[in-house]
């Protein structure tokens, strides 16, 4: 028999309690999965949908810029004639521009809400969260200026409201009122400035998105085809049924008493007029500060970053390719071994998910005697602890079923018991497929591997890599000898413990007739 080292910390973590708001959002996503399917669920693609809406707004805005008359006298007429004279051509484009901008605001707000509810703003995610805050203000600025450019009564309301708001700042408001909304100041130069601000702010949002996703590997910036097509058709339908039209031309000597309000962009101003400009500055200023500081209010412990062991690393690049957060870079070899590169972990970016461990070709439970050493590992959750816990469990319960779970998914401990050995890792993708083979060869009657799935992984790519590795589409792959009815891959999110129990029960009779211990 192989020697077994003294027991290491058990490879099952106590599941962190989830706030009720997170559980509610997850439940909502699961309900939407039943309607749309997980791959096309818009609630799982809010950020990508926001980017799609931005591209539609930019594309339609380019056409509008070509036909827009940037003079004070012609601005209103150029857009109004376009919408009313060409309702199924230029008018449709203008409506798409308006509604895609509104949709961008909506999906962005929902994206921020989702990430907050799921706790995805602290630790290694702080940069993505903080870099997104300025984009909210830039999008609001571009939208408000876009309304100002139309030169209708709604534009006059926007201009006056902005002046009232900024006028609260000492020494600034009176100048703004005189130079931007007074009748004698309405000039071609003003409209040229508005066009510049509108376009420049939108382009800054686009550039800021690149910064926003810079620390994410393989970022999903476009929704699935079904979701994209469905969203585009909804926009087209809305634009056709309810076209976006200008109101009457602005009369700069009098502010209109009633104007239609776009709540996606104008929500600031009713709040200001219901309170005061100073109160609005306090709310928006405090809200911005709180958003920026939110990552440092979390008390969640920071996981220990992965550690590279060059003695067991051949520079294969798999950990680099599979890391979801670009926390691993390749640098020239430093140990004089005959390999060109070695991985280096950026502790600031490492999520402690262990996906890199599952990708390492050294993470083979068969080859090691004593301690299992691998090319990259988690110091506080080493892979050898998982293997040793598996050995101890099978020694105590020969022929038991083995469940490999995920700390972020269904609680593995809830299904542990007689004839069921339940183990867990920070992410299911930390488990090399060879571990399932190893468990069967060590006498397990069957093996169930539970992940968060391709579309619900807390670490973005863990469920996808788990599926691909076990299906043979991505290295390291599961050996052919381990494939069969005694091995099952299952999606089980937090709260799906009953699904785990059902999977173990439904496979039990069938597995009793199959042995996974033999070779090919």
N, C-alpha and C positions, 0 to 999 in steps of 0.2 A: 504493500500500500504506500501511496505517497504521504510524506509527513505533512501534518497539518500544523500551521503556526498557531501561537496563542491567539485567542479571539480578538478580532479588531472590532471597532464600533459597528453595530448592526447596520446593515445596508438598507434599512427602512427608516425614513425620517418621519417624525411626527408631523402630520399635515398642518400647515399654517391655517388658522381660522380665516374664513373668507367673509368680508362684510356683506350685509344683506343686499346692498346696492349692486355689488358684483354678482351675487347669485341671481338677482333679478334680471340683470342684463344678459347673463349666460342663458337663463331660461328663455328670454325673449329671442336670443339668437337661435336656440334650438327649435323654438316654435316656427321661426322664419325658415329654418332648414327644411321643415316638413312641407313648406309651401314652394320654395324656390329650389331646394337642393343645396347642400353645403357649398358646392363649387360656384353657384350663382347667387348665393345669399348676399344681398346688398349690405346688410348689417356687418358683414365680415370684410367689406371692401370699401369702407367709407373714405379712407384716405385716397385710394385709387380713383374712386368716383369723383372726388373733389378735383383731382388733377385732370381727369377727363373733361369736366366742366370748364376748367380753366383753358384747356386747349380749344374747346368749342368757342369760348368767349374771345380768345385771341384770334382765331381764324375768322369768325364773323366780324370782329372789330376791325380787322385789316380791310375787309371789303367796305365797311362803313366809312373808314378813314378816307378811302379813295373817292367816295362820292360826297363826303361831308364838306360843306362850305364853311371854312374857318373864319369868316367875317362876321362881325356883330349883326349886320343886316341880313345875312343869308343863312345863318346857322339853323334857325328854327325851320325855315321854309325847305331847306335841303332834305332834312330828315322827315318832315311831315309829308312832303310830296313823294318821297321814296315809299313811305309806309302806305299812303292812301292811293297813290297812282300805280304802284306795282305790288299789290297785296300778296301775290303768290311768287314773288321773286325777291326784290329788295326788301319789301315789308316783312317777308318771312325771315330773312336774314337778320333784320333789326330785332324782331321778336326773339329769335334764337339768342342773340347777343344779350338781351335783357334777361331772359329766363335762365340761361346758362350761368350768368353772373349771380342771380339769386340762388340757383342750385349750388354753386360753388360755396357761397356763404353757408347754406344749410348743411351740406355735407362736411364742410370744415368744422362747423360747430359740433355736429354729431361725432365727428372723428375725435375732437378734443374731449368731448364728454366720455366717449368709450374708453379712450386711453386712461383717463382719470379714474373711471369706475373700476377698470381692471388693474389699477396700480402701476401702469406702465409709464412712469415719469421720473422715477428716482434711480439711484445707483448708476449703472452703466448707461442708462437711458437719459440721463439728465441733459446731455447736449442736444439730442433730438427735440426734447420738450422745450428747452429754453430758446433754441434757434427758431422754433415755430411761433413764438409770441410776437416778434416784430411783424411777421407775415400777416397777422390778424389786423394790425393797424394799417399796413400798406394796402390790403384788400379793401378795407373800409374807405380809405382815402381815395383809391382809384374809383370805387363805385360812386361815392358822393360827387366827385368831380365830373364823372361821366353824366350824372343827372344835371349838373350845372351847365354842361356844354349844350344841352338841348335848347336852352333859352326859352322855355315855356314857363307857365305859372309855377309848376313844381320846381323848376330850376331856381326861380326867384325865392321860393320858400327855403330851399337848401342853402342858397347863398346868404340869406338873412339869418337863418338859424346858425350857420357857421360863424357869421359875424357876431351874433349875440353871445355865442359860446366863447369864442376867443376874445370878445370884448371885455370879458371879466378879468382878463390878464391886464395888469396895470401898464398903461402906456402903449398898448398894442391895438386894442379894439377900435378906437376912433380912427386910426390910420387905415385899418382894414375896411371899415365901413366906407370911408371916403374914396379909397383907391380901387375897390372891387365891386361895390354894389350901387354906389351913387350913379344917377343917370348920366352925368357928364363923364363918368369914368368908363362907361361901357364902350369898348373900342375893339378894333381888330387885334390889337396887341394883347388885350386881355384874353380873347378866345384862343389865340395862338399859345399863350401860357397855359391855359386850361388843357388844351390838347396835349401839350408836352407833359404836364403833371399826370394826366390820366394814363397815357401810354407808358411813361417812365415808371410809375408806381406799379403797373401791371407787370412790366418786365422785371422789376425788382422782386416781385413775388415769385416769378418763374426762376430767377437766379437764386432766391432764397430757398426754394424747394431743393435745389441741388445741394446746398449747404445742409439743409434739414435732414436729408437722407444719406449724407456723406459717410456716416459711421455704420451704415447698414449694408450688408452684403446681399446681392440679388434683390434689391428693393422692388416691391410690386407697385409700379406707378400707373398701371392701367388695369381696369377690372377685367373679369372674364368676358369672353365674347358675348355670351348670352346676356350678361348684365349690361355691357356697353351698348349692345343693340337695343335692348329693352329701354334703357335710359334715353338713348337718342330718339327712339320712336315716341316716347312720352313727351319729350321736349317739342318735337315736331307737331304732335297732336295739340299740345297746349298753345303753340305759336299759331296754329291754323284756326283753332276755335276761339282763342282769346288773344288777338293780336295786340302787341304793345304799341300804343299810339301816344303822340304828344298831346298835351293839353293846349289851351289857348296861348298865344304868344305872350311873353312876359311884358307887363307894363311897369317899368322900373320906378314909376312915381307912386305906386301903391302895392302893398303886399296883399295877395288874395286871402280871403277869410277861410276858404275851404279848398283843399287840394287833396288828390288821392295820394295815399302814403304807401310806399314800399317798405314794409316792416323789416325786410332783410337788411336794409341799409339805414332806414330812418329811425330805428328804435331809440337812438340817442335823444332825438329832439323832443318827442312827447315826454320823456322822463325829465328833460331839462325844463320844459315849460310847466310841468306839474310841480317842480321843486324850484331849482334855481341853477344858473350856470355854474356857480361855485360847487353846488352839490354834485353836479354831473362831473366836474373835474375831480372831485373827491372819490366818486364811485369808480370812474375809469382809471384814475391814477392808482388807487388802492388795489383795484382788480388786477392791473398790470403787474404791480409789485408782487402780489400774492401768486400770480401765475409763474413769475420768474423764480420766486423763492420756494415754490411748492416741492421741488425735488429734495430740498434739504430739510423738509419737515417730516419725512418718512423715518420711522424708527425700525424699519425692517433691517435685519443684519445683512451686511455685505458678504456675499459668498467669497471664499478664498479662490483666487485665480488659478487656472491650470498651470502646471509646472512641467517643463520639458526635461526629459532624461536622455541626454545625447548618447549614452551607452546603448540605448535600445532604439535609436532613431536613425533611419536611413535616408531622411530628407525626401520622402515620397510625395509630399505636398497634400496628402489627403486631409489632414487637419486644417490646413490653410484653405482648401477648396470648400470644406463643409462648415466652417465657422459662420454663423448667421450674422455676426456683428463686427466682422473685420478686425477681430481682436488678435489675430495671428498674422504675422508678417514673416516673410522668408528673408534671411540674411546670409551672408557668406559663412561657410563652415569655419568653426573655431577650434575644433578638437583634432584636426589633422587626419581625420578619417577620410576615406576616398569617396566623399560625397560633396556635391557642389554647394548645397544650401542646408540650412537648419531652421526650424520654426522658432519664433520668438513671440512670447505672449505679452501683449499690452495689458497690464493689470487694470488700467482705468476702463478698458472696454470689455474685459472678460465678464461674461454673465455667470460663470460657474455652472453651466448647463451640462458639461461633459460630452457634448456632441463630438468634439474632437477626439475624445478617448475612444468612442465607439468607431471612429474612422481609422484609428491607428492599426496597421497590420501586426504590430507587436501585441495587441490585446487579445491574445489567443489563450484560452484557459487550458488547452491541451499541452502546450509546449513547456510550461513552467512547472518546476518542482519547488515546493516551499512558497515563497512570496512571488506573486505574479507582478512582474515589472513590465511596464509598457513605455512607449516613447513619449507619451504625454498623459498626465493623470491629474486628478483632483486631490490635493493633499488632505482635505478633510473628508472626502468620500472616495478613497482609493478603490480601484477596480478589484484589487485582491480581497477587499472586505466583502464585496458582492460574491465572489467565488467561494470564499471560505464560509460565508453564511449559507450558501447553497449546499456545500459539502456537509455542513453540520446538520442542516435540515433533512437532507436525504439519508444521512446516517441514523438520524432519530426516527424518520418515517420512511422506510424503504418503499418504493413504488408509489409515493405520493404524487399528486399533481403539483406543478410549479407555475406560479404566476409571477411574471416580471411586470411590475407596474411603473408608474411615473408619479413623482411627487406632486406635479401640477394637475394630474388627472384624478381618477377615482382612487379612493383610499384603499391601498392594498391590504392594510392591516384589518380592514373591516371584513375581509373574506378569508383571512387566515384561520386555520383550525385543523381538526383531524383530517388527514390525507390531503391537505392543501398547504403548501409552503409559499408564502407571499413575500416577495422581495421588491424593492423599489429603488429607483435611481432619480437624480434630479430631472432627467429627461429620458424618455424611452430610447432615444437615439444614442445614449451613452452605452447601451447594451450592444456589444458586437453580436451579429447573428450566430457566431460560433458558440455563444453561451447557451442558446437554445439547443444546439446539437450536443453540447457538453452535458447539459442536464439530462437529455434523453439517454445518452451513453452511460451516465452515472446511475441510471435506473428509474428516472422519473417516468410515470405512466403517460403523462402528457404535459405539454407546455402551452401556456397562454401568455402572449405578449400584448399588453394594453398600452396604447399611446393616446395622445390627445387628438390624433387624426391629422390629415393633411391640411385642414383648414382651421383648426382650433388650437394649434400648438402655442404654448406660452412663449416659446423661444423661436417662433416663426417657422423654422425649417425642420424641427425635430421629427414631427409626424411624417413629413414628406420623405426625409432621408430614411426613416425606419421602414416605411412601405417599400421604398426603392431597393433597399439592401436586402430585405427578406424576399422580394420578388426577383432578385437577381439583376436589377437594372443599375445598381450602383455598388461600387466596392466599399467595404468588404461584403461579399455576397454570402448567402446561406448555401452551404453545400447541399448537393442533390440528395444525399443520403438522409438528411434531416427533414426533407419535404414529405408531407403526407398528412393524414387525418389526425395524427397525434400532436400536431402543432397548429396553433391558430393565432392569427393577428387580429386584434380587436381595438376599436375606438371606444374609449370610456373616459368621459370628462368627469370633473368633480360632481358628485351626486349620482353617478351612474354605477354605484356599487352593486345594485341589484342586477345590472347587466352583466357584471363580472360573475356573480353567483350563477346566473342563468347559463352563461357560457360554460362554466365549469361543470354544471349539472348535465347540460345537453351533450357534452362531449364525453362524459364519463363512461357510459356503456360502450360506445364505439371504440374508445381508446383501450379498453381492457382487452380487445382482440388484436391490438397492434403493439409491436415492440419497437421502440426507437433506438435500441442499443446496438443494432447490428451495423456493419459497414455496408458500403455500396455492393 
